Amino acid sequence: MASVDATIAPLVATAPNAYVAWTKLTQQYANKSQTRVYGLQGSLNRLVKGTKPVAQYLNEIRALADEISIAGSPIDSAALVIKVLSGLGPEYNEMSAAIRARDIPITLEEFFDKLSSHEVFLHHRQESAAITSQYTQRSNQQNRHPQQQNNYNSSNNYNGNNNRRNYQQYPNENNNWRPNQSTNNSNR
């Protein structure tokens, strides 16, 4: 009795042998263990990937599956694969269909590797789409407003010779001045 924890000592103190003590402990803690399994399975069933990375999602699934197994109710690999697939978003539909159509069940390790690879593929596809979108948007803006391009030659003040005065800048001046011919004739 000296090696028994104080929390369970009252349960086993009156037991005549180890079998009876073990039976009392099982009865006492089995209900709590089953309640824990139900709670963990509920958490597992509600778990979805959402915006989390695949690695984080899979780690959460593994942790819950391990806890359920420790509590005495291990989860079959095929059931875990189905659970993971059901928590993925629509961007994984093609992969999900391919895995469900297999004749030979996929191992968890291979399945997790394929999910990680598919996530990398999706990330590269989104980057490519974003780059294409930015290029298209910039190209469309330039085609709509060609006057706004920064072009030195289209400047209103440029006339090919920096030493000459641009007469467009001074519209009120008489740009066509010529000497009065009548004055020239009278001096002759």
C-alpha positions as CSV (number, residue, x, y, z in Angstrom):
1,M,0.0,0.0,0.0
2,A,2.9,2.4,0.5
3,S,3.6,2.5,-3.3
4,V,-0.1,3.5,-4.1
5,D,-0.9,7.1,-5.0
6,A,-2.9,8.9,-2.4
7,T,-5.7,9.7,-4.9
8,I,-6.5,6.0,-5.5
9,A,-5.6,4.6,-2.1
10,P,-9.3,4.7,-0.8
11,L,-10.4,2.6,-3.8
12,V,-7.9,-0.1,-3.4
13,A,-7.4,-0.2,0.4
14,T,-10.3,-2.5,1.0
15,A,-9.6,-4.8,-2.0
16,P,-8.6,-8.3,-0.9
17,N,-6.3,-8.9,-3.9
18,A,-4.8,-7.2,-6.9
19,Y,-7.5,-8.5,-9.3
20,V,-10.3,-6.8,-7.2
21,A,-8.2,-3.6,-6.9
22,W,-7.6,-3.5,-10.7
23,T,-11.3,-4.1,-11.4
24,K,-12.3,-1.2,-9.1
25,L,-9.7,1.1,-10.8
26,T,-11.0,0.1,-14.3
27,Q,-14.6,0.8,-13.3
28,Q,-13.7,4.2,-11.8
29,Y,-11.6,5.5,-14.6
30,A,-13.1,3.7,-17.7
31,N,-16.0,6.1,-17.9
32,K,-13.7,9.1,-17.8
33,S,-11.5,7.5,-20.4
34,Q,-14.5,6.9,-22.7
35,T,-15.7,10.5,-22.2
36,R,-12.3,11.7,-23.1
37,V,-12.3,9.5,-26.3
38,Y,-15.7,11.0,-27.3
39,G,-14.4,14.5,-26.7
40,L,-11.2,13.9,-28.7
41,Q,-13.1,12.3,-31.5
42,G,-15.5,15.2,-31.6
43,S,-12.5,17.6,-31.8
44,L,-11.0,15.5,-34.6
45,N,-14.3,15.5,-36.6
46,R,-14.6,19.3,-36.3
47,L,-11.0,19.9,-37.4
48,V,-10.6,21.5,-40.9
49,K,-7.6,22.8,-42.7
50,G,-9.0,26.3,-43.4
51,T,-6.1,28.7,-44.1
52,K,-3.6,26.7,-42.1
53,P,-0.6,25.2,-43.8
54,V,-0.9,21.5,-44.5
55,A,1.9,20.7,-42.1
56,Q,0.1,22.4,-39.2
57,Y,-3.2,20.7,-40.1
58,L,-1.6,17.3,-40.3
59,N,0.2,17.8,-37.0
60,E,-3.1,18.7,-35.3
61,I,-4.7,15.5,-36.7
62,R,-1.7,13.4,-35.6
63,A,-1.8,14.8,-32.1
64,L,-5.5,14.1,-31.7
65,A,-5.2,10.6,-33.2
66,D,-2.4,9.8,-30.8
67,E,-4.3,11.1,-27.8
68,I,-7.4,9.0,-28.9
69,S,-5.1,6.0,-29.3
70,I,-3.5,6.5,-25.8
71,A,-7.0,6.7,-24.4
72,G,-7.7,3.2,-25.6
73,S,-9.4,3.7,-29.0
74,P,-6.9,3.7,-31.8
75,I,-8.0,5.0,-35.2
76,D,-7.6,2.9,-38.4
77,S,-5.3,4.4,-41.0
78,A,-8.0,4.4,-43.7
79,A,-10.4,6.2,-41.4
80,L,-7.8,8.8,-40.6
81,V,-7.1,9.4,-44.4
82,I,-10.9,9.9,-44.9
83,K,-11.0,12.3,-42.0
84,V,-8.0,14.3,-43.4
85,L,-9.6,14.4,-46.9
86,S,-13.0,15.6,-45.5
87,G,-11.3,18.6,-43.7
88,L,-9.5,19.9,-46.8
89,G,-10.9,22.7,-49.0
90,P,-12.1,22.5,-52.6
91,E,-8.7,23.2,-54.0
92,Y,-7.8,19.6,-52.9
93,N,-10.9,18.0,-54.6
94,E,-8.9,16.5,-57.5
95,M,-6.4,14.9,-55.1
96,S,-9.1,13.6,-52.9
97,A,-10.9,11.9,-55.8
98,A,-7.6,10.3,-56.9
99,I,-6.9,8.9,-53.4
100,R,-10.4,7.6,-52.9
101,A,-10.3,5.9,-56.3
102,R,-7.2,3.9,-55.5
103,D,-7.4,0.1,-55.3
104,I,-4.6,-0.2,-52.8
105,P,-4.9,1.9,-49.6
106,I,-2.4,4.6,-49.3
107,T,0.0,4.7,-46.3
108,L,-0.2,7.7,-44.0
109,E,3.4,8.7,-44.8
110,E,2.8,8.6,-48.5
111,F,-0.5,10.4,-48.1
112,F,1.0,13.2,-46.0
113,D,3.9,13.6,-48.5
114,K,1.4,13.9,-51.4
115,L,-0.6,16.5,-49.5
116,S,2.5,18.6,-48.8
117,S,3.5,18.3,-52.5
118,H,0.1,19.4,-53.6
119,E,0.2,22.4,-51.3
120,V,3.5,23.5,-52.9
121,F,1.9,23.0,-56.4
122,L,-1.1,25.2,-55.3
123,H,1.2,27.9,-53.9
124,H,3.2,28.1,-57.2
125,R,0.0,28.2,-59.3
126,Q,-1.3,31.1,-57.1
127,E,2.0,33.0,-57.5
128,S,1.9,32.5,-61.3
129,A,-1.6,33.7,-61.5
130,A,-0.8,36.8,-59.4
131,I,2.2,37.7,-61.6
132,T,0.1,37.2,-64.8
133,S,-2.7,39.4,-63.3
134,Q,-0.2,42.1,-62.4
135,Y,1.3,42.1,-65.9
136,T,-2.1,42.2,-67.5
137,Q,-3.3,45.0,-65.3
138,R,-0.2,47.1,-66.0
139,S,-0.4,46.4,-69.7
140,N,-4.1,47.5,-69.7
141,Q,-3.3,50.7,-67.9
142,Q,-0.6,51.6,-70.4
143,N,-2.9,50.9,-73.3
144,R,-5.7,53.1,-71.9
145,H,-3.5,56.1,-71.1
146,P,-0.6,56.3,-73.6
147,Q,-0.3,60.1,-73.1
148,Q,0.7,59.6,-69.5
149,Q,3.9,57.7,-70.3
150,N,7.0,59.4,-69.2
151,N,8.5,60.4,-72.6
152,Y,10.9,63.3,-72.9
153,N,10.2,63.8,-76.6
154,S,6.5,64.4,-76.0
155,S,7.1,67.4,-73.7
156,N,5.4,70.6,-74.8
157,N,8.6,72.5,-74.3
158,Y,10.8,70.4,-76.5
159,N,11.4,71.8,-80.0
160,G,14.7,70.2,-81.0
161,N,16.9,73.2,-80.1
162,N,17.3,74.3,-76.5
163,N,18.7,77.7,-77.6
164,R,15.6,78.8,-79.5
165,R,12.7,80.2,-77.7
166,N,9.5,78.1,-77.9
167,Y,6.8,80.5,-79.1
168,Q,4.0,78.3,-77.9
169,Q,4.8,79.4,-74.4
170,Y,4.2,83.1,-75.1
171,P,0.9,83.3,-77.0
172,N,0.3,87.0,-76.3
173,E,3.5,88.2,-77.9
174,N,3.6,89.2,-81.5
175,N,5.6,86.3,-82.9
176,N,5.5,87.5,-86.5
177,W,7.2,90.8,-86.0
178,R,8.8,92.3,-89.0
179,P,10.2,95.7,-89.6
180,N,7.8,98.2,-90.9
181,Q,8.5,98.6,-94.6
182,S,7.1,102.0,-94.9
183,T,9.8,103.2,-92.4
184,N,12.5,101.6,-94.4
185,N,11.3,103.2,-97.6
186,S,11.2,106.7,-96.2
187,N,14.8,106.5,-95.1
188,R,16.0,105.8,-98.5
